[in-house]
Each structure stands twice: as structure tokens, then as C-alpha cells.
Amino acid sequence: MTVEEHLPASRGGRPEGPGGGEHGNKTARRPAYAHLFWWFLFANGGGLTALVLPVHILVQGILGPLRIVPVVDRHYDTWTAIIGNPIVKLYLLVLFALAFFHFAHRLRYLLVDLGVPAAKGTPAQVIFYGGAGLVTLVTLWILLTTVPISLG
């Protein structure tokens, strides 16, 4: 491909339109749904982790021990009252799952950028995203087995 093929039509490049432009390429491209799914998990994981995790650490790790806000402590009654709440369980599951899918996607594309050819293949996707899925299932199992769900 020449440099002109990469330029927009207003700067001397080839015009692109429906059907592939003037070069007669009438084949329609299929959307990459798998890539879209992993990108969705990556983007939401990064955004949620960047916005929510610092607040979670601030409240649970700094303001709680300073007794500014009530948080989960090591006493069994507060632990079961808070962690038994289904909304808290869902929050923790989503937080961990999206953070690990974000990490898996970022690590895989780091290897792609470093020039590791195997990182583009299906086995790499299975290893990275399967590992994030496994961590999500382990998190779900821990959340469902440690403290029973209580609605009151």
C-alpha cells in the first residue's frame, strides 16, 4: 500500500465509501464480535477499576481505621451483616471480574506490542481470558460460600 491509500480523500487519498470505494472491493467485512466483547470488558474494567477502587481503598483502608466512617471490621457480626448483603456481593464480583479481564487484555496486548507472535493466537486468548474467567468463577465461589446471603 502506498502512503496515499492511508490518507483521507481530502488530502489526496483514495475515497472510501460503501462497497469498498473506487477499487471495486465489494466484499463486506464481518464485525469482530469477539474482539468487541474483550474490548468491552477491558474498557469497563479499566474505567471501573480507576474510579471505584481508589474510593474503596480510601473508605475501607483509610477512613475506616481512623473511625471516620463505619466499615467492615474483624468482628463477625459486622462481617456477616455487610458481606451477606447481595448488593455488596454483586459489587465485589463485578469489581474483581472486570479488573481481572482488564488486566488480561492489557497483558496480552503488551506481549503483542513487544513482538511476541504467539500472543495474537487463539491459545493466548484462551490462556489470558480463560484465566480471568477462572478468577471470576473462584471469586463467585468464595462470595457464595463464605457468608450466606441475608436480606435483612
Backbone as CSV, one residue per row, in Angstrom:
resi,resn,N_x,N_y,N_z,CA_x,CA_y,CA_z,C_x,C_y,C_z
1,MET,0.842,-1.186,0.000,0.000,0.000,0.000,0.881,1.241,0.000
2,THR,0.435,2.201,-0.719,1.175,3.451,-0.774,0.698,4.380,0.327
3,VAL,1.448,5.448,0.498,1.093,6.424,1.525,-0.243,7.066,1.212
4,GLU,-0.540,7.267,-0.071,-1.774,7.928,-0.458,-3.005,7.105,-0.073
5,GLU,-2.858,5.783,-0.003,-4.005,4.952,0.333,-4.407,5.107,1.791
6,HIS,-3.503,5.563,2.635,-3.799,5.743,4.045,-4.293,7.148,4.379
7,LEU,-4.163,8.076,3.426,-4.602,9.448,3.669,-6.101,9.568,3.436
8,PRO,-6.741,10.510,4.124,-8.152,10.766,3.817,-8.303,11.335,2.413
9,ALA,-9.504,11.218,1.844,-9.738,11.671,0.473,-9.477,13.162,0.310
10,SER,-9.711,13.942,1.354,-9.495,15.386,1.254,-8.013,15.736,1.145
11,ARG,-7.112,14.800,1.475,-5.676,15.077,1.418,-4.981,14.255,0.348
12,GLY,-5.733,13.780,-0.632,-5.122,13.079,-1.750,-5.212,11.573,-1.655
13,GLY,-5.862,11.059,-0.660,-6.012,9.617,-0.522,-7.190,9.105,-1.317
14,ARG,-7.377,7.795,-1.268,-8.489,7.217,-2.028,-9.795,7.413,-1.281
15,PRO,-10.857,7.691,-1.991,-12.148,7.845,-1.324,-12.697,6.485,-0.916
16,GLU,-13.143,6.398,0.294,-13.751,5.168,0.799,-15.243,5.409,0.919
17,GLY,-15.988,4.483,0.508,-17.427,4.590,0.628,-18.024,3.215,0.798
18,PRO,-19.322,3.130,0.804,-19.944,1.815,0.905,-19.560,0.957,-0.286
19,GLY,-19.176,-0.276,-0.020,-18.783,-1.158,-1.107,-17.309,-1.142,-1.385
20,GLY,-16.508,-0.434,-0.649,-15.066,-0.515,-0.787,-14.427,0.577,-1.595
21,GLY,-15.147,1.571,-2.057,-14.520,2.682,-2.759,-14.331,2.400,-4.234
22,GLU,-13.357,3.072,-4.836,-13.185,3.007,-6.281,-12.415,1.792,-6.750
23,HIS,-11.860,1.003,-5.843,-11.045,-0.139,-6.241,-11.873,-1.396,-6.461
24,GLY,-13.179,-1.322,-6.335,-14.039,-2.436,-6.659,-14.106,-3.498,-5.572
25,ASN,-13.656,-3.212,-4.385,-13.707,-4.180,-3.293,-15.119,-4.162,-2.702
26,LYS,-15.969,-5.035,-3.213,-17.369,-5.030,-2.806,-17.662,-6.022,-1.681
27,THR,-16.646,-6.690,-1.150,-16.904,-7.669,-0.096,-17.135,-6.937,1.221
28,ALA,-18.151,-7.361,1.920,-18.477,-6.748,3.206,-17.632,-7.404,4.297
29,ARG,-17.134,-6.603,5.198,-16.352,-7.122,6.305,-17.277,-7.531,7.437
30,ARG,-16.943,-8.646,8.057,-17.697,-9.094,9.220,-17.189,-8.373,10.448
31,PRO,-18.085,-7.949,11.313,-17.635,-7.324,12.551,-16.920,-8.350,13.433
32,ALA,-15.907,-7.906,14.127,-15.144,-8.774,15.020,-15.820,-8.764,16.392
33,TYR,-16.843,-9.600,16.538,-17.627,-9.600,17.774,-16.801,-10.057,18.973
34,ALA,-15.913,-11.029,18.769,-15.091,-11.493,19.889,-14.194,-10.358,20.382
35,HIS,-13.584,-9.647,19.452,-12.728,-8.518,19.843,-13.558,-7.435,20.524
36,LEU,-14.760,-7.219,20.043,-15.651,-6.238,20.654,-15.985,-6.626,22.099
37,PHE,-16.234,-7.904,22.333,-16.554,-8.390,23.680,-15.377,-8.179,24.624
38,TRP,-14.165,-8.568,24.191,-12.993,-8.403,25.062,-12.679,-6.928,25.264
39,TRP,-12.877,-6.123,24.241,-12.643,-4.686,24.383,-13.642,-4.066,25.364
40,PHE,-14.894,-4.532,25.340,-15.912,-4.067,26.279,-15.487,-4.372,27.709
41,LEU,-15.052,-5.607,27.949,-14.600,-5.968,29.294,-13.366,-5.164,29.687
42,PHE,-12.441,-4.956,28.754,-11.226,-4.185,29.025,-11.563,-2.742,29.390
43,ALA,-12.389,-2.114,28.591,-12.700,-0.700,28.821,-13.481,-0.501,30.114
44,ASN,-14.476,-1.329,30.340,-15.250,-1.191,31.566,-14.431,-1.568,32.786
45,GLY,-13.582,-2.562,32.653,-12.714,-2.928,33.766,-11.745,-1.823,34.121
46,GLY,-11.169,-1.186,33.112,-10.250,-0.083,33.375,-10.947,1.108,33.989
47,GLY,-12.107,1.446,33.453,-12.844,2.594,33.994,-13.335,2.355,35.409
48,LEU,-13.908,1.190,35.632,-14.414,0.886,36.970,-13.286,0.788,37.982
49,THR,-12.210,0.134,37.586,-11.075,-0.005,38.495,-10.453,1.351,38.801
50,ALA,-10.349,2.194,37.802,-9.731,3.509,38.025,-10.603,4.426,38.872
51,LEU,-11.919,4.292,38.771,-12.802,5.188,39.509,-13.222,4.642,40.872
52,VAL,-13.530,3.351,40.942,-14.120,2.795,42.149,-13.071,2.266,43.127
53,LEU,-12.032,1.625,42.627,-11.055,1.007,43.526,-10.354,2.014,44.440
54,PRO,-9.936,3.193,43.967,-9.354,4.157,44.903,-10.327,4.608,45.991
55,VAL,-11.594,4.758,45.636,-12.596,5.134,46.638,-12.784,3.994,47.637
56,HIS,-12.813,2.764,47.138,-12.942,1.601,48.006,-11.762,1.517,48.985
57,ILE,-10.564,1.722,48.483,-9.372,1.698,49.339,-9.405,2.850,50.338
58,LEU,-9.835,4.029,49.897,-9.917,5.184,50.803,-10.900,4.918,51.940
59,VAL,-12.090,4.426,51.596,-13.105,4.209,52.633,-12.729,3.041,53.525
60,GLN,-12.402,1.887,52.914,-12.162,0.675,53.694,-10.789,0.654,54.343
61,GLY,-9.805,1.263,53.709,-8.441,1.155,54.220,-7.937,2.349,55.000
62,ILE,-8.525,3.535,54.796,-8.005,4.725,55.477,-9.057,5.330,56.406
63,LEU,-10.221,5.668,55.870,-11.243,6.320,56.680,-11.854,5.381,57.725
64,GLY,-11.933,4.087,57.411,-12.464,3.121,58.364,-11.586,2.948,59.590
65,PRO,-10.293,2.666,59.400,-9.429,2.536,60.578,-9.308,3.829,61.392
66,LEU,-9.503,4.965,60.763,-9.492,6.230,61.511,-10.838,6.494,62.189
67,ARG,-11.795,5.594,62.014,-13.137,5.658,62.601,-13.934,6.886,62.135
68,ILE,-13.672,7.303,60.902,-14.427,8.400,60.315,-15.727,7.865,59.709
69,VAL,-15.664,6.674,59.106,-16.844,6.019,58.541,-16.917,4.593,59.082
70,PRO,-18.133,4.051,59.226,-18.228,2.649,59.650,-17.927,1.715,58.479
71,VAL,-17.064,0.754,58.708,-16.685,-0.198,57.670,-16.685,-1.604,58.249
72,VAL,-16.429,-2.568,57.382,-16.311,-3.952,57.821,-15.047,-4.074,58.662
73,ASP,-15.210,-4.606,59.868,-14.037,-4.865,60.690,-13.911,-6.364,60.897
74,ARG,-13.110,-6.760,61.849,-12.873,-8.180,62.036,-13.879,-8.851,62.955
75,HIS,-14.887,-8.156,63.375,-15.921,-8.753,64.206,-16.920,-9.467,63.320
76,TYR,-17.334,-10.633,63.738,-18.178,-11.484,62.905,-19.525,-10.853,62.594
77,ASP,-20.108,-10.120,63.531,-21.441,-9.569,63.291,-21.446,-8.512,62.198
78,THR,-20.463,-7.632,62.141,-20.430,-6.642,61.057,-20.022,-7.294,59.738
79,TRP,-19.170,-8.307,59.811,-18.748,-9.011,58.602,-19.952,-9.660,57.927
80,THR,-20.748,-10.383,58.681,-21.897,-11.071,58.089,-22.978,-10.086,57.663
81,ALA,-23.124,-8.987,58.386,-24.156,-8.013,58.025,-23.841,-7.338,56.698
82,ILE,-22.586,-7.017,56.466,-22.221,-6.290,55.249,-21.938,-7.239,54.090
83,ILE,-21.123,-8.257,54.322,-20.760,-9.163,53.239,-21.931,-10.074,52.872
84,GLY,-22.885,-10.263,53.744,-24.055,-11.066,53.431,-25.053,-10.355,52.542
85,ASN,-24.896,-9.065,52.355,-25.788,-8.285,51.509,-25.551,-8.668,50.044
86,PRO,-26.599,-9.039,49.300,-26.393,-9.445,47.911,-25.858,-8.325,47.016
87,ILE,-26.162,-7.082,47.324,-25.649,-5.968,46.517,-24.142,-5.831,46.717
88,VAL,-23.676,-6.029,47.946,-22.235,-5.971,48.215,-21.536,-7.124,47.512
89,LYS,-22.142,-8.302,47.527,-21.557,-9.451,46.829,-21.467,-9.180,45.325
90,LEU,-22.517,-8.619,44.751,-22.508,-8.295,43.326,-21.456,-7.233,43.019
91,TYR,-21.356,-6.222,43.876,-20.345,-5.179,43.703,-18.936,-5.778,43.698
92,LEU,-18.650,-6.639,44.664,-17.320,-7.240,44.743,-17.043,-8.153,43.551
93,LEU,-18.054,-8.896,43.112,-17.880,-9.768,41.954,-17.576,-8.955,40.696
94,VAL,-18.339,-7.911,40.459,-18.121,-7.079,39.271,-16.768,-6.378,39.355
95,LEU,-16.406,-5.881,40.531,-15.132,-5.196,40.700,-13.963,-6.123,40.389
96,PHE,-13.970,-7.325,40.960,-12.874,-8.264,40.712,-12.876,-8.775,39.284
97,ALA,-14.043,-9.134,38.762,-14.111,-9.707,37.419,-13.618,-8.713,36.367
98,LEU,-14.145,-7.494,36.391,-13.743,-6.526,35.370,-12.283,-6.119,35.523
99,ALA,-11.790,-6.051,36.754,-10.373,-5.716,36.946,-9.470,-6.807,36.366
100,PHE,-9.841,-8.068,36.540,-9.006,-9.136,36.009,-9.128,-9.257,34.492
101,PHE,-10.294,-9.017,33.918,-10.390,-9.016,32.452,-9.609,-7.841,31.863
102,HIS,-9.610,-6.705,32.532,-8.805,-5.571,32.088,-7.318,-5.945,32.116
103,PHE,-6.901,-6.575,33.203,-5.506,-6.997,33.335,-5.132,-8.012,32.244
104,ALA,-6.003,-8.975,31.979,-5.715,-9.996,30.969,-5.567,-9.366,29.588
105,HIS,-6.464,-8.456,29.237,-6.404,-7.806,27.925,-5.153,-6.938,27.802
106,ARG,-4.849,-6.185,28.852,-3.670,-5.318,28.822,-2.383,-6.129,28.734
107,LEU,-2.296,-7.229,29.467,-1.103,-8.063,29.433,-0.942,-8.737,28.077
108,ARG,-2.038,-9.215,27.506,-1.960,-9.845,26.183,-1.482,-8.851,25.133
109,TYR,-2.026,-7.641,25.134,-1.608,-6.673,24.129,-0.242,-6.067,24.429
110,LEU,0.226,-6.137,25.647,1.612,-5.784,25.940,2.545,-6.763,25.239
111,LEU,2.220,-8.044,25.318,3.035,-9.041,24.626,2.961,-8.883,23.112
112,VAL,1.775,-8.509,22.593,1.656,-8.240,21.155,2.546,-7.069,20.772
113,ASP,2.532,-6.010,21.558,3.359,-4.837,21.272,4.845,-5.122,21.409
114,LEU,5.209,-6.062,22.262,6.617,-6.446,22.407,7.084,-7.370,21.286
115,GLY,6.165,-7.783,20.423,6.529,-8.573,19.264,6.446,-10.069,19.475
116,VAL,5.742,-10.527,20.485,5.574,-11.962,20.698,4.468,-12.438,19.762
117,PRO,4.805,-13.221,18.735,3.777,-13.596,17.753,2.707,-14.518,18.319
118,ALA,3.041,-15.312,19.309,2.059,-16.245,19.880,0.955,-15.520,20.641
119,ALA,1.177,-14.266,21.026,0.171,-13.522,21.798,-1.056,-13.173,20.964
120,LYS,-0.952,-13.262,19.630,-2.091,-12.950,18.777,-2.994,-14.155,18.534
121,GLY,-2.527,-15.331,18.861,-3.255,-16.545,18.526,-4.365,-16.894,19.501
122,THR,-5.129,-17.890,19.090,-6.240,-18.366,19.912,-5.768,-18.976,21.228
123,PRO,-4.666,-19.747,21.275,-4.222,-20.270,22.571,-3.914,-19.165,23.588
124,ALA,-3.380,-18.057,23.129,-3.102,-16.945,24.042,-4.404,-16.348,24.572
125,GLN,-5.400,-16.241,23.701,-6.695,-15.736,24.152,-7.309,-16.664,25.190
126,VAL,-7.198,-17.959,24.953,-7.740,-18.926,25.907,-7.012,-18.824,27.237
127,ILE,-5.702,-18.668,27.197,-4.924,-18.596,28.442,-5.252,-17.311,29.207
128,PHE,-5.182,-16.165,28.542,-5.376,-14.892,29.235,-6.824,-14.699,29.680
129,TYR,-7.756,-14.807,28.730,-9.151,-14.560,29.076,-9.747,-15.720,29.869
130,GLY,-9.274,-16.926,29.610,-9.708,-18.067,30.406,-9.233,-17.942,31.845
131,GLY,-8.010,-17.424,32.035,-7.517,-17.185,33.392,-8.351,-16.143,34.116
132,ALA,-8.726,-15.093,33.413,-9.586,-14.071,34.025,-10.961,-14.645,34.337
133,GLY,-11.473,-15.497,33.457,-12.747,-16.152,33.728,-12.655,-17.100,34.908
134,LEU,-11.529,-17.797,35.032,-11.333,-18.696,36.167,-11.270,-17.919,37.480
135,VAL,-10.566,-16.796,37.479,-10.517,-15.951,38.681,-11.919,-15.434,39.021
136,THR,-12.714,-15.107,38.010,-14.084,-14.664,38.245,-14.919,-15.773,38.881
137,LEU,-14.766,-16.999,38.382,-15.502,-18.117,38.968,-15.058,-18.410,40.395
138,VAL,-13.761,-18.317,40.666,-13.261,-18.515,42.030,-13.815,-17.425,42.949
139,THR,-13.836,-16.186,42.465,-14.406,-15.088,43.247,-15.879,-15.329,43.534
140,LEU,-16.622,-15.771,42.528,-18.037,-16.074,42.713,-18.214,-17.186,43.746
141,TRP,-17.405,-18.240,43.649,-17.498,-19.343,44.602,-17.199,-18.868,46.027
142,ILE,-16.175,-18.048,46.187,-15.833,-17.532,47.519,-16.961,-16.668,48.065
143,LEU,-17.510,-15.804,47.227,-18.591,-14.931,47.689,-19.851,-15.706,48.055
144,LEU,-20.114,-16.802,47.358,-21.323,-17.567,47.641,-21.165,-18.552,48.792
145,THR,-19.936,-18.926,49.136,-19.737,-19.927,50.169,-19.275,-19.375,51.509
146,THR,-18.733,-18.178,51.558,-18.200,-17.668,52.828,-19.290,-17.232,53.777
147,VAL,-20.116,-16.318,53.375,-21.184,-15.805,54.237,-22.493,-15.969,53.490
148,PRO,-23.504,-16.563,54.103,-24.783,-16.714,53.394,-25.423,-15.365,53.085
149,ILE,-26.157,-15.334,52.001,-26.857,-14.110,51.599,-27.983,-13.832,52.582
150,SER,-28.010,-12.607,53.088,-29.079,-12.209,54.002,-29.688,-10.905,53.507
151,LEU,-30.970,-10.832,53.582,-31.671,-9.637,53.102,-32.098,-8.709,54.221
152,GLY,-31.571,-8.904,55.392,-32.039,-8.043,56.471,-31.057,-7.741,57.498
